[in-house]
């Protein structure tokens, strides 16, 4: 894979991640602040190998920590 194609791939992946983060913020009606980002990192670390749906499940379990 050429370096240009690799850059395109990673830019696309970053855009997909941002889209998922935006969906979660809207779904839970929470700001994308430091707490959100920390919960996202935990959810991502625990679930990304199984896809965005697993990340969402883990994030949904962490949401109460953000809302309090």
N, C-alpha and C positions, 0 to 999 in steps of 0.2 A: 504494500500500500504506500503510495507516495505521501510525502509530508503534507502536501496540500489536502489530499483526501483525508488524512488523519486529522488535520485541523478541523475540517468540515464535520467529521464524525463527532469529535469532542464538543464542538460548538452545538451540534444538534442534541447531544446528550445533555449538555448544560441547559439548553432551552427546555427540554422535556422535564428536567428536575425542577426548574423554576415554575413551570406550568403546574406540576403536582403540588408544589409548596403553596402556590396561589390558590389552588382548589381547596386545600386543607384550611387555609386561613379563612376563606369564604365560608366553607362548610361549618366551621366552628365559631365563626364571627369573632375572630381574635386578630390582633395586630401581628405583623411580622417583626417582632422585636427580639431581644436577646433570649428570652424564655422560649419563644417559638423556635428559634434557630437551634437552641440546645436540645429541645425535644426532637426536632427534625434529625439532628445528628445521631441521637440515640436510636431513633426509629430506623434511620438509614443503616447504621452499623448492624442492627439486629435483623433487618429484613430485606435489604436490597438484593441479596443473592436469590431471593424468591420472587422478585419483581415489585412493582409499585404497589400492588394490592396488599402485599405483606407489610410494606413500610407504612401504609395507611392504617392497617390493623394495629400495629405497634404504636403509632402516633395517637390513634384514638384511645388507646389504653393510658397514654401519658397526659392526655388533655386536661384531666382534673387538676394536675399539678400547675398547669398554666393558668387556669381560670380562678384559682384561689389566691 
